[in-house]
Amino acid sequence: MAVNLSKNGPALTAAFKEVVDEKSSTNWALFTYEGNSNDIRLAEKGDGGLEELVEELNSGKVMYAFCRVQDPNSGLPKYVLINWTGEGVKDARKGICANHVSSMANFLKGAHVTVNARAEEDVEPEAIMQKVAKASGANYNFHKESSSRFQDSGPQGPVGSVYQKTNAMSEIRKTNKDNFWAQAEKEEEKRRQEERRKADEERQKLEKDRKDREAKEALQRDKRDKERATQIDQQKKYQQQVEAESKEQEKQRWEEQEETQAAQKKAVNRGESVEKVNEAASLISQRALNPREMFKQRERGITPSDSDVPSAAPASPQPEPDEADGQSRCEYDEQEATPEEPLKEEAPAANSYVQEPAYEEPAHEEPAQPQVLEENNYEAPAEETSDKGICARALYDYQAADDTEISFDPDEIITGIEMIDEGWWRGYSPGGNFGMFPANYVELI
């Protein structure tokens, strides 16, 4: 990345101008980076020359120094640019800062000598001044040297000596500076360790907080899941209860509907049976001979003759259980009572038949059955019951008018049938009773 000179631009420019200005006492300025960024800042400035400048250089940083010195040949001001890269700087940082040298040279323009230094030996004031002297445009000591060229200069000193004059103050400053930078390095390392320790503690604290938060969230999530499961179970139970109640209500409605349909069907069948009974009764009433009277006479052993048969046949009893049925039965009983008197005169000893009591209409809707003596119950002998004989299936329901008839419901089987007349038969009901019934109420099987 490029070096940033705009952030602290006013301070950098002011320091540079002070060094360039010959009237200013400030003759050097030192620039460095802000931390590990690429922003240049003013580190220090002073008026002590190269000696003071060299003492401010840090071996652990990259720094740029701009100094004003006096040319030893001409006495004119000269400017020196020092690119300092300390030995303690990391290689990666050195590579990055090496790209900034040209930018700093353009900013600190006007330098006569540029020194790239890495150690203190590279920034010795004497060595820098020698470079300044060599960089000057004219050598004003040329004629002086030529005039004394052939003069005897006296005995020469030993040749090849490496002796250098020791500068006590320079040595002290150098030692102090080394100690200072060593102490600074230790403090910097200590500070870094403290920062690492704090960072580790902060990281451990954050990790602990994260684990605690995750555990708390897991507990809350489990609690919510359990509550949700409980709500779902309750909802299922409620739905099952509602479905059970709905099924029960539907079953009740279906049963009621079935009962209603059965009642309607029974009413329709009864209506059809009533129509058939009325039709059969009308057909029987048109006959000249009453089969009931003939049947009773046969039971008493009397053969009916033309003189005994009345001129008009009595009305056949209606099988319907209503008021009209009761009236027809009463009329039949009254007509039936007329031929019983001569029978009693002809066979008084038999005394097997008693006149039927007069029919009284009951208070209930269904008419009372007329009472007849037990002699009129027709019981078949054992020989006849053992053999069923002719059988028929009931098409309609029929209710007996008295004990001489039998009652049956549709689809019941009547056995031992005797066809005593075209309109009236007699046989055994499913209950074992023997009596007469209308022939058009059954079908032979």
Disulfide bonds with the S-S distance in Angstrom:
none
